[in-house]
Amino acid sequence: MFLPSVINHRQPFSPAAGPTGVSSRKPGLFIAPGCDEHPVELPVHLDRNLAVTYGPHEMPEDRDPDNVLLQRWGGTCTGDLDWGAHQTHRQVYAMDQLRCCGCAEDPDIQDPHVTATGFTPPGMLWLLPVGPDLTNAVWPKDVETANPPICLRCAHRAVRACDALQRGFIALRVRTSEIIGYYGTVYTSTDPPQALEARVVKLTEPAIDRTVARQLVRRLHQAQPDPSSLALSA
């Protein structure tokens, strides 16, 4: 079987198990928070290197392998799922380890083949809502996303349960991908630091040291549409 290659030069992210960790999940969408989960409001400080920190409240699991400060979540993964949101630690785990965003198991990987519904290109399956950048895209192309890959079973479930996907989705096959940065809140270098803007910050940018990260972002290299795998769910 064709195995996608991954460009990744960091230690794997392994968040601690617990109320909001990898071991705590509801069936349906692994990365989605339950209604009883919520971001924890913590004061943000600057350390001596002008990097953001939670100061005396910080715990080891608040950092990723690149020493980026992650948004902390509290509560328990119970109640109805919010399919439109990502719980930071579970999203980072799924994106870092390339686990299915729905069940945290292996995502779907296919060799190129032809079925009754069309041609399936090779690679790992990604399922994305259709935005302006994908509507009239010329394929193959690089795509930056905070959505982890997905297996076929969870993909069929997601297109029926997620409002954003019901407004339009595209299935992509990806041969290679790499971690490029985080989406999060960038803070000023003033004392005390002030929230400046929310955006994707590359790991190579100096601003990553002043970012409280919410979602890990990958670049999918030369992604190709897969019109056949989810044809019956369209």
FIFITI-356309 format. One record per residue: x negated, y negated, z of N, C-alpha, C in turn; residue in one letter. Coordinates in nm, 4 decimals. Example, Ala and Ser with C-alpha at 12.3 -4.5 7.8 and 13.67 -1.06 7.14 Angstrom:
ATOM         nu         nv         nw        cau        cav        caw         cu         cv         cw   type
ATOM    -1.3190     0.5690     0.7800    -1.2300     0.4500     0.7800    -1.3200     0.3300     0.7800      A
ATOM    -1.2850     0.2250     0.7080    -1.3670     0.1060     0.7140    -1.2900    -0.0030     0.7870      S
This chain:
ATOM         nu         nv         nw        cau        cav        caw         cu         cv         cw   type
ATOM    -0.0837     0.1202     0.0000     0.0000     0.0000     0.0000    -0.0867    -0.1245     0.0000      M
ATOM    -0.0419    -0.2262    -0.0735    -0.1093    -0.3549    -0.0728    -0.1022    -0.4176     0.0665      F
ATOM    -0.2164    -0.4645     0.1181    -0.2200    -0.5306     0.2480    -0.2674    -0.6737     0.2295      L
ATOM    -0.1849    -0.7725     0.2665    -0.2258    -0.9120     0.2528    -0.3487    -0.9399     0.3376      P
ATOM    -0.4342    -1.0281     0.2878    -0.5501    -1.0688     0.3661    -0.5177    -1.1959     0.4425      S
ATOM    -0.5819    -1.2109     0.5578    -0.5557    -1.3237     0.6463    -0.6851    -1.3965     0.6729      V
ATOM    -0.6850    -1.5277     0.6505    -0.7996    -1.6111     0.6815    -0.7794    -1.6629     0.8233      I
ATOM    -0.8566    -1.6114     0.9168    -0.8330    -1.6448     1.0573    -0.9636    -1.6307     1.1333      N
ATOM    -1.0097    -1.7384     1.1935    -1.1374    -1.7381     1.2627    -1.1205    -1.7691     1.4103      H
ATOM    -1.0112    -1.7290     1.4717    -0.9864    -1.7588     1.6111    -0.9532    -1.6318     1.6861      R
ATOM    -0.9678    -1.6380     1.8172    -0.9284    -1.5263     1.9002    -0.7764    -1.5117     1.8964      Q
ATOM    -0.7236    -1.3885     1.9053    -0.5778    -1.3724     1.9024    -0.5115    -1.4358     2.0227      P
ATOM    -0.3929    -1.4914     1.9996    -0.3159    -1.5539     2.1066    -0.2382    -1.4462     2.1800      F
ATOM    -0.2549    -1.4396     2.3108    -0.1875    -1.3391     2.3929    -0.1275    -1.4059     2.5152      S
ATOM    -0.0082    -1.4643     2.5020     0.0537    -1.5301     2.6169     0.0902    -1.4304     2.7246      P
ATOM     0.0930    -1.4786     2.8481     0.1289    -1.3918     2.9592     0.2743    -1.3492     2.9484      A
ATOM     0.3026    -1.2261     2.9896     0.4407    -1.1810     2.9953     0.5117    -1.2518     3.1095      A
ATOM     0.6417    -1.2692     3.0942     0.7145    -1.3373     3.1998     0.8498    -1.3825     3.1513      G
ATOM     0.9149    -1.4733     3.2237     1.0515    -1.5147     3.1899     1.0652    -1.5698     3.0493      P
ATOM     0.9591    -1.6371     2.9989     0.9678    -1.6928     2.8639     0.8596    -1.6371     2.7736      T
ATOM     0.7907    -1.5323     2.8158     0.6785    -1.4796     2.7408     0.7199    -1.3768     2.6378      G
ATOM     0.6191    -1.3032     2.5870     0.6415    -1.2093     2.4784     0.7299    -1.0933     2.5219      V
ATOM     0.7222    -1.0534     2.6476     0.8023    -0.9404     2.6920     0.9479    -0.9775     2.7156      S
ATOM     0.9793    -1.1086     2.7110     1.1161    -1.1545     2.7378     1.1799    -1.1989     2.6078      S
ATOM     1.2717    -1.1207     2.5564     1.3353    -1.1554     2.4305     1.4727    -1.0942     2.4234      R
ATOM     1.5579    -1.1557     2.3446     1.6910    -1.1028     2.3201     1.6949    -1.0464     2.1785      K
ATOM     1.7764    -0.9425     2.1549     1.7917    -0.8940     2.0187     1.8462    -1.0050     1.9295      P
ATOM     1.7950    -1.0148     1.8090     1.8470    -1.1127     1.7148     1.7382    -1.1957     1.6510      G
ATOM     1.6688    -1.2771     1.7289     1.5618    -1.3605     1.6758     1.4594    -1.3829     1.7862      L
ATOM     1.3478    -1.3149     1.7743     1.2438    -1.3157     1.8771     1.1984    -1.4562     1.9150      F
ATOM     1.1810    -1.5434     1.8154     1.1247    -1.6755     1.8432     1.2283    -1.7772     1.8888      I
ATOM     1.3570    -1.7419     1.8816     1.4622    -1.8376     1.9184     1.4792    -1.8428     2.0695      A
ATOM     1.4952    -1.9620     2.1280     1.5229    -1.9703     2.2712     1.6671    -1.9330     2.3020      P
ATOM     1.6867    -1.8740     2.4204     1.8211    -1.8556     2.4703     1.8719    -1.9867     2.5271      G
ATOM     2.0018    -1.9970     2.5476     2.0568    -2.1228     2.5978     2.0123    -2.1513     2.7410      C
ATOM     1.9557    -2.0504     2.8087     1.9063    -2.0719     2.9445     1.7559    -2.0998     2.9478      D
ATOM     1.6949    -2.1192     2.8314     1.5538    -2.1597     2.8221     1.5466    -2.3066     2.7831      E
ATOM     1.4386    -2.3707     2.8214     1.4262    -2.5137     2.7938     1.2805    -2.5569     2.8061      H
ATOM     1.2392    -2.6592     2.7294     1.1053    -2.7164     2.7501     1.0956    -2.7776     2.8893      P
ATOM     0.9804    -2.7612     2.9517     0.9564    -2.8163     3.0850     0.8926    -2.9536     3.0702      V
ATOM     0.9535    -3.0542     3.1332     0.8991    -3.1893     3.1287     0.7862    -3.2003     3.2318      E
ATOM     0.6633    -3.2140     3.1826     0.5464    -3.2271     3.2688     0.4748    -3.3576     3.2370      L
ATOM     0.4172    -3.4237     3.3356     0.3392    -3.5441     3.3069     0.2143    -3.5094     3.2276      P
ATOM     0.1861    -3.5899     3.1272     0.0684    -3.5687     3.0420    -0.0393    -3.6686     3.0813      V
ATOM    -0.1612    -3.6189     3.1021    -0.2743    -3.7031     3.1401    -0.3849    -3.6875     3.0361      H
ATOM    -0.4888    -3.7673     3.0510    -0.6095    -3.7522     2.9704    -0.7236    -3.7051     3.0593      L
ATOM    -0.8033    -3.6104     3.0078    -0.9207    -3.5691     3.0828    -1.0389    -3.6577     3.0464      D
ATOM    -1.1559    -3.6257     3.0957    -1.2737    -3.7110     3.0729    -1.3158    -3.7164     2.9270      R
ATOM    -1.2690    -3.6186     2.8470    -1.2999    -3.6166     2.7038    -1.1875    -3.6771     2.6197      N
ATOM    -1.0928    -3.7445     2.6862    -0.9782    -3.8076     2.6201    -0.8899    -3.7050     2.5496      L
ATOM    -0.8813    -3.5872     2.6072    -0.7905    -3.4840     2.5586    -0.6729    -3.4723     2.6549      A
ATOM    -0.5550    -3.4390     2.6006    -0.4371    -3.4299     2.6859    -0.4454    -3.3072     2.7763      V
ATOM    -0.3867    -3.3207     2.8944    -0.3840    -3.2132     2.9918    -0.2607    -3.2305     3.0799      T
ATOM    -0.2168    -3.1220     3.1407    -0.1111    -3.1309     3.2415    -0.1692    -3.1542     3.3807      Y
ATOM    -0.2988    -3.1791     3.3863    -0.3632    -3.2105     3.5135    -0.3508    -3.0953     3.6124      G
ATOM    -0.3150    -3.1257     3.7379    -0.3076    -3.0203     3.8392    -0.1964    -2.9185     3.8146      P
ATOM    -0.1040    -2.9501     3.7220     0.0060    -2.8586     3.6920    -0.0300    -2.7577     3.5830      H
ATOM    -0.1462    -2.7744     3.5199    -0.1799    -2.6903     3.4054    -0.2143    -2.5481     3.4491      E
ATOM    -0.1705    -2.4518     3.3644    -0.1990    -2.3108     3.3873    -0.2723    -2.2546     3.2659      M
ATOM    -0.3459    -2.1424     3.2808    -0.4222    -2.0881     3.1676    -0.3370    -2.0625     3.0437      P
ATOM    -0.2120    -2.0179     3.0604    -0.1283    -1.9883     2.9442    -0.0787    -2.1129     2.8718      E
ATOM    -0.1114    -2.2310     2.9237    -0.0752    -2.3549     2.8546    -0.1692    -2.3860     2.7387      D
ATOM    -0.2754    -2.3060     2.7216    -0.3730    -2.3307     2.6149    -0.3752    -2.2145     2.5167      R
ATOM    -0.4008    -2.2482     2.3898    -0.4172    -2.1447     2.2890    -0.5669    -2.1145     2.2724      D
ATOM    -0.6056    -2.0192     2.1843    -0.7476    -1.9858     2.1691    -0.8342    -2.1014     2.1206      P
ATOM    -0.7742    -2.2035     2.0579    -0.8493    -2.3212     2.0142    -0.8459    -2.4315     2.1189      D
ATOM    -0.7968    -2.3988     2.2390    -0.7887    -2.4935     2.3506    -0.6861    -2.6037     2.3271      N
ATOM    -0.5913    -2.5803     2.2383    -0.4834    -2.6754     2.2146    -0.3801    -2.6607     2.3263      V
ATOM    -0.3307    -2.7742     2.3762    -0.2307    -2.7730     2.4826    -0.0932    -2.7430     2.4231      L
ATOM    -0.0248    -2.6414     2.4772     0.1055    -2.5996     2.4270     0.2178    -2.6552     2.5127      L
ATOM     0.3295    -2.6809     2.4486     0.4497    -2.7188     2.5219     0.4916    -2.6016     2.6118      Q
ATOM     0.5184    -2.6322     2.7379     0.5588    -2.5271     2.8296     0.7111    -2.5134     2.8305      R
ATOM     0.7569    -2.3881     2.8405     0.8999    -2.3598     2.8489     0.9311    -2.2942     2.9820      W
ATOM     1.0519    -2.3182     3.0302     1.0983    -2.2566     3.1525     1.2344    -2.1929     3.1325      G
ATOM     1.2880    -2.1360     3.2398     1.4164    -2.0680     3.2326     1.4002    -1.9233     3.1919      G
ATOM     1.5082    -1.8606     3.1551     1.5082    -1.7204     3.1143     1.5731    -1.7058     2.9780      T
ATOM     1.5285    -1.6054     2.9029     1.5801    -1.5828     2.7673     1.7138    -1.5102     2.7758      C
ATOM     1.8123    -1.5814     2.8249     1.9474    -1.5267     2.8392     2.0460    -1.6245     2.7764      T
ATOM     2.1686    -1.5779     2.7566     2.2688    -1.6617     2.6932     2.2563    -1.6582     2.5424      G
ATOM     2.3387    -1.7357     2.4746     2.3386    -1.7386     2.3292     2.2066    -1.7924     2.2759      D
ATOM     2.1655    -1.7397     2.1608     2.0423    -1.7842     2.0975     2.0653    -1.9111     2.0161      L
ATOM     1.9658    -1.9993     2.0186     1.9648    -2.1167     1.9320     1.8808    -2.0819     1.8099      D
ATOM     1.9474    -2.0399     1.7020     1.8770    -1.9933     1.5821     1.8001    -2.1043     1.5125      W
ATOM     1.8301    -2.2291     1.5455     1.7633    -2.3406     1.4790     1.6414    -2.3923     1.5512      G
ATOM     1.6025    -2.3293     1.6627     1.4897    -2.3780     1.7421     1.3866    -2.2674     1.7607      A
ATOM     1.2659    -2.3065     1.8006     1.1578    -2.2120     1.8267     1.1099    -2.2272     1.9710      H
ATOM     1.1011    -2.1160     2.0439     1.0382    -2.1162     2.1745     0.8877    -2.1090     2.1518      Q
ATOM     0.8141    -2.2063     2.2039     0.6756    -2.2279     2.1618     0.5883    -2.1041     2.1761      T
ATOM     0.5830    -2.0420     2.2929     0.4897    -1.9315     2.3122     0.5236    -1.8108     2.2245      H
ATOM     0.6514    -1.7824     2.2048     0.6870    -1.6692     2.1196     0.6632    -1.7020     1.9725      R
ATOM     0.6871    -1.8267     1.9323     0.6575    -1.8657     1.7940     0.5086    -1.8561     1.7665      Q
ATOM     0.4268    -1.9056     1.8594     0.2817    -1.9016     1.8401     0.2328    -1.7572     1.8328      V
ATOM     0.2859    -1.6726     1.9196     0.2478    -1.5305     1.9172     0.2819    -1.4671     1.7823      Y
ATOM     0.4056    -1.4870     1.7355     0.4478    -1.4245     1.6103     0.3680    -1.4779     1.4915      A
ATOM     0.3420    -1.6076     1.4892     0.2683    -1.6654     1.3779     0.1206    -1.6274     1.3833      M
ATOM     0.0639    -1.6257     1.5026    -0.0776    -1.5920     1.5182    -0.1035    -1.4455     1.4838      D
ATOM    -0.0174    -1.3567     1.5334    -0.0366    -1.2126     1.5150     0.0334    -1.1579     1.3915      Q
ATOM     0.1020    -1.2454     1.3178     0.1786    -1.2063     1.1994     0.2766    -1.0941     1.2331      L
ATOM     0.3622    -1.1247     1.3303     0.4700    -1.0354     1.3685     0.6018    -1.0903     1.3152      R
ATOM     0.6981    -1.0029     1.2945     0.8292    -1.0451     1.2466     0.8915    -1.1428     1.3459      C
ATOM     0.9415    -1.2543     1.2961     1.0002    -1.3559     1.3828     1.1320    -1.3101     1.4432      C
ATOM     1.1902    -1.2031     1.3897     1.3169    -1.1552     1.4416     1.3040    -1.0498     1.5495      G
ATOM     1.2112    -0.9540     1.5298     1.2008    -0.8407     1.6227     1.0621    -0.8238     1.6819      C
ATOM     0.9651    -0.9024     1.6368     0.8253    -0.8967     1.6837     0.7548    -0.7680     1.6419      A
ATOM     0.8141    -0.6932     1.5470     0.7477    -0.5751     1.4926     0.6770    -0.6142     1.3623      E
ATOM     0.6373    -0.5163     1.2832     0.5671    -0.5460     1.1587     0.6600    -0.6154     1.0596      D
ATOM     0.6130    -0.7202     0.9920     0.6928    -0.7790     0.8847     0.6911    -0.6893     0.7612      P
ATOM     0.7790    -0.7185     0.6672     0.7860    -0.6385     0.5452     0.6684    -0.6707     0.4538      D
ATOM     0.6029    -0.5667     0.4039     0.4934    -0.5795     0.3079     0.5218    -0.4854     0.1922      I
ATOM     0.5105    -0.5363     0.0711     0.5440    -0.4562    -0.0456     0.4319    -0.4577    -0.1489      Q
ATOM     0.4167    -0.3442    -0.2185     0.3424    -0.3409    -0.3432     0.4328    -0.3975    -0.4526      D
ATOM     0.3764    -0.4469    -0.5618     0.4623    -0.4949    -0.6700     0.5434    -0.3787    -0.7295      P
ATOM     0.6726    -0.4026    -0.7509     0.7559    -0.2993    -0.8104     0.8820    -0.3620    -0.8682      H
ATOM     0.9516    -0.2859    -0.9492     1.0753    -0.3304    -1.0127     1.1911    -0.2504    -0.9546      V
ATOM     1.2989    -0.3213    -0.9167     1.4192    -0.2563    -0.8664     1.5374    -0.2953    -0.9557      T
ATOM     1.6546    -0.2478    -0.9187     1.7749    -0.2801    -0.9965     1.8086    -0.4282    -0.9888      A
ATOM     1.7607    -0.4978    -0.8834     1.7918    -0.6400    -0.8678     1.6793    -0.7304    -0.9168      T
ATOM     1.5674    -0.6717    -0.9651     1.4615    -0.7560    -1.0195     1.3234    -0.7126    -0.9749      G
ATOM     1.2265    -0.7970    -1.0054     1.0862    -0.7680    -0.9743     1.0515    -0.8185    -0.8346      F
ATOM     0.9847    -0.7341    -0.7562     0.9369    -0.7732    -0.6251     0.7857    -0.7926    -0.6321      T
ATOM     0.7365    -0.9155    -0.6148     0.5920    -0.9376    -0.6181     0.5268    -0.8805    -0.4927      P
ATOM     0.3939    -0.8648    -0.4943     0.3275    -0.8051    -0.3790     0.3135    -0.9043    -0.2639      P
ATOM     0.3012    -0.8486    -0.1440     0.2682    -0.9330    -0.0299     0.3652    -0.9225     0.0855      G
ATOM     0.3397    -1.0067     0.1852     0.4189    -1.0140     0.3074     0.5383    -1.1053     0.2850      M
ATOM     0.6494    -1.0722     0.3511     0.7747    -1.1447     0.3295     0.7870    -1.2629     0.4240      L
ATOM     0.8161    -1.3782     0.3667     0.8515    -1.4987     0.4423     0.9900    -1.5439     0.3967      W
ATOM     1.0714    -1.5908     0.4891     1.2062    -1.6395     0.4572     1.2171    -1.7830     0.5060      L
ATOM     1.2369    -1.8769     0.4124     1.2351    -2.0190     0.4463     1.3627    -2.0879     0.3999      L
ATOM     1.4079    -2.1877     0.4759     1.5166    -2.2714     0.4249     1.4677    -2.3523     0.3063      P
ATOM     1.5561    -2.3788     0.2137     1.5168    -2.4535     0.0938     1.5218    -2.6023     0.1245      V
ATOM     1.4061    -2.6674     0.1174     1.3973    -2.8115     0.1340     1.3610    -2.8768     0.0027      G
ATOM     1.3473    -3.0107     0.0023     1.3142    -3.0817    -0.1214     1.1841    -3.0348    -0.1854      P
ATOM     1.0861    -2.9925    -0.1034     0.9574    -2.9513    -0.1577     0.9634    -2.8152    -0.2264      D
ATOM     1.0685    -2.7387    -0.2020     1.0801    -2.6055    -0.2621     1.1866    -2.5983    -0.3705      L
ATOM     1.2747    -2.6986    -0.3788     1.3882    -2.6921    -0.4713     1.3428    -2.6829    -0.6162      T
ATOM     1.2503    -2.7688    -0.6547     1.2038    -2.7704    -0.7939     1.0557    -2.7365    -0.8033      N
ATOM     1.0103    -2.6472    -0.7171     0.8682    -2.6133    -0.7112     0.8256    -2.5330    -0.8334      A
ATOM     0.6999    -2.5469    -0.8673     0.6376    -2.4663    -0.9718     0.5576    -2.3564    -0.9009      V
ATOM     0.5906    -2.2327    -0.9310     0.5316    -2.1187    -0.8612     0.4302    -2.0476    -0.9488      W
ATOM     0.3293    -1.9840    -0.8830     0.3036    -1.9784    -0.7384     0.2472    -2.1102    -0.6867      P
ATOM     0.2638    -2.1343    -0.5557     0.2132    -2.2560    -0.4950     0.1822    -2.2309    -0.3479      K
ATOM     0.0999    -2.3179    -0.2900     0.0727    -2.3132    -0.1471     0.1895    -2.3760    -0.0722      D
ATOM     0.2261    -2.3163     0.0405     0.3374    -2.3643     0.1221     0.2920    -2.3679     0.2677      V
ATOM     0.3174    -2.4789     0.3354     0.2892    -2.4888     0.4777     0.4188    -2.4686     0.5554      E
ATOM     0.4150    -2.3830     0.6568     0.5371    -2.3508     0.7299     0.5079    -2.3175     0.8749      T
ATOM     0.6087    -2.3410     0.9597     0.6042    -2.2977     1.0998     0.6908    -2.1747     1.1209      A
ATOM     0.7475    -2.1196     1.0149     0.8280    -1.9974     1.0256     0.7376    -1.8754     1.0108      N
ATOM     0.7323    -1.7853     1.1093     0.6546    -1.6621     1.0950     0.7154    -1.5704     0.9891      P
ATOM     0.6431    -1.4654     0.9508     0.6977    -1.3704     0.8527     0.8146    -1.2920     0.9127      P
ATOM     0.8713    -1.2034     0.8320     0.9948    -1.1358     0.8756     1.0045    -0.9985     0.8100      I
ATOM     1.0755    -0.9072     0.8737     1.1041    -0.7769     0.8134     1.2373    -0.7853     0.7389      C
ATOM     1.2640    -0.6867     0.6555     1.3859    -0.6920     0.5739     1.5122    -0.6857     0.6587      L
ATOM     1.5133    -0.5992     0.7601     1.6331    -0.5875     0.8430     1.6672    -0.7203     0.9100      R
ATOM     1.5651    -0.7860     0.9672     1.5889    -0.9140     1.0337     1.6205    -1.0240     0.9337      C
ATOM     1.5643    -1.0147     0.8126     1.5928    -1.1150     0.7107     1.7401    -1.1131     0.6716      A
ATOM     1.7961    -0.9939     0.6516     1.9386    -0.9838     0.6173     2.0252    -1.0374     0.7309      H
ATOM     1.9847    -1.0110     0.8550     2.0600    -1.0620     0.9692     2.0496    -1.2136     0.9773      R
ATOM     1.9304    -1.2673     0.9509     1.9068    -1.4113     0.9658     1.9881    -1.4941     0.8674      A
ATOM     1.9996    -1.4482     0.7432     2.0710    -1.5292     0.6438     2.2203    -1.5360     0.6743      V
ATOM     2.2694    -1.4467     0.7599     2.4092    -1.4500     0.7993     2.4325    -1.5250     0.9305      R
ATOM     2.3259    -1.5436     1.0089     2.3425    -1.6028     1.1419     2.2867    -1.7446     1.1537      A
ATOM     2.1927    -1.7813     1.0669     2.1248    -1.9103     1.0783     2.1909    -2.0141     0.9876      C
ATOM     2.2354    -2.1247     1.0462     2.3026    -2.2296     0.9688     2.2113    -2.2866     0.8607      D
ATOM     2.0838    -2.3074     0.8946     1.9909    -2.3661     0.7973     1.9729    -2.2749     0.6766      A
ATOM     1.9650    -2.1443     0.6984     1.9492    -2.0506     0.5876     2.0775    -2.0380     0.5069      L
ATOM     2.1913    -2.0542     0.5714     2.3184    -2.0470     0.4991     2.3339    -2.1641     0.4027      Q
ATOM     2.2635    -2.2734     0.4291     2.2670    -2.3878     0.3365     2.1749    -2.3667     0.2174      R
ATOM     2.0966    -2.2611     0.2214     2.0069    -2.2289     0.1119     1.8762    -2.1728     0.1641      G
ATOM     1.8298    -2.0636     0.1036     1.7043    -2.0033     0.1484     1.6260    -1.9541     0.0288      F
ATOM     1.4971    -1.9296     0.0531     1.4119    -1.8690    -0.0481     1.3258    -1.7639     0.0205      I
ATOM     1.3178    -1.6466    -0.0408     1.2295    -1.5405     0.0060     1.0992    -1.5493    -0.0724      A
ATOM     0.9882    -1.5468    -0.0005     0.8565    -1.5581    -0.0624     0.7725    -1.4358    -0.0296      L
ATOM     0.6869    -1.3980    -0.1223     0.5853    -1.2963    -0.0988     0.4487    -1.3638    -0.0983      R
ATOM     0.3681    -1.3270     0.0010     0.2424    -1.3979     0.0256     0.1295    -1.2974     0.0403      V
ATOM     0.0233    -1.3183    -0.0359    -0.0910    -1.2279    -0.0308    -0.1934    -1.2717     0.0738      R
ATOM    -0.2127    -1.4013     0.0901    -0.3071    -1.4512     0.1901    -0.2477    -1.5731     0.2593      T
ATOM    -0.2860    -1.5903     0.3854    -0.2412    -1.7075     0.4611    -0.3475    -1.7426     0.5632      S
ATOM    -0.3416    -1.8665     0.6125    -0.4361    -1.9089     0.7155    -0.3699    -2.0072     0.8102      E
ATOM    -0.4127    -2.0028     0.9355    -0.3691    -2.0993     1.0352    -0.4377    -2.2315     1.0065      I
ATOM    -0.3584    -2.3396     1.0003    -0.4183    -2.4698     0.9691    -0.3992    -2.5723     1.0800      I
ATOM    -0.3014    -2.5536     1.1689    -0.2791    -2.6548     1.2713    -0.1518    -2.6308     1.3483      G
ATOM    -0.1040    -2.7370     1.4092     0.0167    -2.7312     1.4913     0.1091    -2.8473     1.4577      Y
ATOM     0.2385    -2.8224     1.4716     0.3350    -2.9310     1.4776     0.3550    -2.9638     1.6248      Y
ATOM     0.3432    -3.0922     1.6586     0.3591    -3.1306     1.7978     0.3598    -3.2807     1.8143      G
ATOM     0.3549    -3.3239     1.9391     0.3570    -3.4666     1.9721     0.2158    -3.5154     1.9957      T
ATOM     0.1772    -3.6171     1.9201     0.0453    -3.6791     1.9358     0.0565    -3.7938     2.0353      V
ATOM    -0.0361    -3.7994     2.1289    -0.0386    -3.9042     2.2310    -0.1510    -4.0035     2.2039      Y
ATOM    -0.1336    -4.1240     2.2558    -0.2362    -4.2271     2.2438    -0.3523    -4.1955     2.3379      T
ATOM    -0.4636    -4.2613     2.3180    -0.5804    -4.2435     2.4045    -0.5830    -4.3455     2.5182      S
ATOM    -0.4692    -4.4080     2.5436    -0.4591    -4.5045     2.6531    -0.4359    -4.4315     2.7848      T
ATOM    -0.4485    -4.5021     2.8936    -0.4242    -4.4449     3.0259    -0.3132    -4.5237     3.0948      D
ATOM    -0.1947    -4.4661     3.1149    -0.1588    -4.3274     3.0809    -0.1287    -4.3122     2.9322      P
ATOM    -0.1446    -4.1905     2.8789    -0.1160    -4.1697     2.7365     0.0332    -4.1826     2.7076      P
ATOM     0.0642    -4.2338     2.5890     0.2023    -4.2514     2.5461     0.2279    -4.1669     2.4217      Q
ATOM     0.3471    -4.1085     2.4135     0.3835    -4.0323     2.2945     0.3835    -4.1254     2.1737      A
ATOM     0.3092    -4.0885     2.0710     0.2918    -4.1744     1.9541     0.3790    -4.1294     1.8375      L
ATOM     0.3704    -4.0015     1.8010     0.4454    -3.9501     1.6865     0.4475    -3.7983     1.6922      E
ATOM     0.5443    -3.7393     1.6239     0.5515    -3.5946     1.6087     0.5210    -3.5610     1.4633      A
ATOM     0.4228    -3.4734     1.4419     0.3813    -3.4395     1.3058     0.2962    -3.3136     1.3082      R
ATOM     0.2619    -3.2640     1.1888     0.1669    -3.1541     1.1777     0.0260    -3.2109     1.1925      V
ATOM    -0.0497    -3.1532     1.2838    -0.1867    -3.1961     1.3100    -0.2790    -3.0799     1.2761      V
ATOM    -0.3727    -3.1013     1.1849    -0.4660    -2.9965     1.1473    -0.5654    -2.9714     1.2608      K
ATOM    -0.6127    -2.8479     1.2704    -0.7091    -2.8135     1.3746    -0.8400    -2.8892     1.3583      L
ATOM    -0.8652    -2.9394     1.2374    -0.9882    -3.0139     1.2108    -0.9769    -3.1625     1.2430      T
ATOM    -0.8558    -3.2100     1.2762    -0.8375    -3.3518     1.3065    -0.8738    -3.3824     1.4515      E
ATOM    -0.9387    -3.4967     1.4771    -0.9646    -3.5360     1.6156    -0.8367    -3.5473     1.6991      P
ATOM    -0.7239    -3.5804     1.6335    -0.5983    -3.5981     1.7058    -0.5463    -3.4694     1.7677      A
ATOM    -0.6005    -3.3523     1.7290    -0.5532    -3.2271     1.7867    -0.5801    -3.2238     1.9369      I
ATOM    -0.6832    -3.2945     1.9829    -0.7138    -3.2981     2.1266    -0.6106    -3.3786     2.2043      D
ATOM    -0.5346    -3.4621     2.1344    -0.4325    -3.5442     2.2004    -0.2914    -3.4994     2.1625      R
ATOM    -0.2787    -3.3712     2.1257    -0.1507    -3.3172     2.0796    -0.0963    -3.2145     2.1776      T
ATOM     0.0312    -3.2295     2.2132     0.1033    -3.1245     2.2847     0.1786    -3.0464     2.1771      V
ATOM     0.1347    -2.9232     2.1531     0.1795    -2.8467     2.0373     0.3094    -2.7726     2.0645      A
ATOM     0.3942    -2.7677     1.9611     0.5212    -2.6965     1.9706     0.5270    -2.5739     1.8811      R
ATOM     0.4651    -2.5829     1.7613     0.4737    -2.4736     1.6639     0.3402    -2.4588     1.5922      Q
ATOM     0.2956    -2.3348     1.5769     0.1761    -2.3044     1.4991     0.2129    -2.3043     1.3508      L
ATOM     0.1266    -2.3614     1.2684     0.1551    -2.3783     1.1259     0.0538    -2.2993     1.0434      V
ATOM     0.1038    -2.2269     0.9456     0.0191    -2.1559     0.8490     0.0357    -2.2148     0.7094      R
ATOM    -0.0705    -2.2012     0.6332    -0.0623    -2.2282     0.4892    -0.0535    -2.0945     0.4176      R
ATOM     0.0533    -2.0768     0.3407     0.0737    -1.9563     0.2614     0.0127    -1.9810     0.1237      L
ATOM    -0.0879    -1.9045     0.0896    -0.1609    -1.9293    -0.0347    -0.0909    -1.8650    -0.1542      H
ATOM    -0.0642    -1.9489    -0.2542    -0.0093    -1.9020    -0.3817     0.1119    -1.8109    -0.3615      Q
ATOM     0.2060    -1.8602    -0.2809     0.3296    -1.7867    -0.2543     0.4110    -1.7718    -0.3825      A
ATOM     0.4804    -1.6584    -0.3935     0.5658    -1.6325    -0.5098     0.7072    -1.5988    -0.4633      Q
ATOM     0.8105    -1.6520    -0.5290     0.9483    -1.6159    -0.4928     0.9738    -1.4676    -0.5146      P
ATOM     1.0527    -1.4108    -0.4244     1.0973    -1.2723    -0.4346     1.2495    -1.2735    -0.4496      D
ATOM     1.3004    -1.2709    -0.5729     1.4451    -1.2827    -0.5927     1.5213    -1.1529    -0.5694      P
ATOM     1.4511    -1.0419    -0.5484     1.5209    -0.9127    -0.5444     1.5460    -0.8600    -0.4033      S
ATOM     1.4535    -0.8822    -0.3090     1.4646    -0.8168    -0.1785     1.5905    -0.8565    -0.1020      S
ATOM     1.6331    -0.9814    -0.1161     1.7501    -1.0292    -0.0439     1.8645    -1.0663    -0.1385      L
ATOM     1.8660    -1.0053    -0.2566     1.9650    -1.0422    -0.3577     2.1069    -1.0219    -0.3087      A
ATOM     2.1307    -0.9185    -0.2303     2.2662    -0.8889    -0.1859     2.3103    -0.9806    -0.0715      L
ATOM     2.2135    -1.0523    -0.0108     2.2490    -1.1444     0.0970     2.2685    -1.2855     0.0479      S
ATOM     2.2354    -1.3143    -0.0754     2.2427    -1.4505    -0.1276     2.3875    -1.4950    -0.1398      A
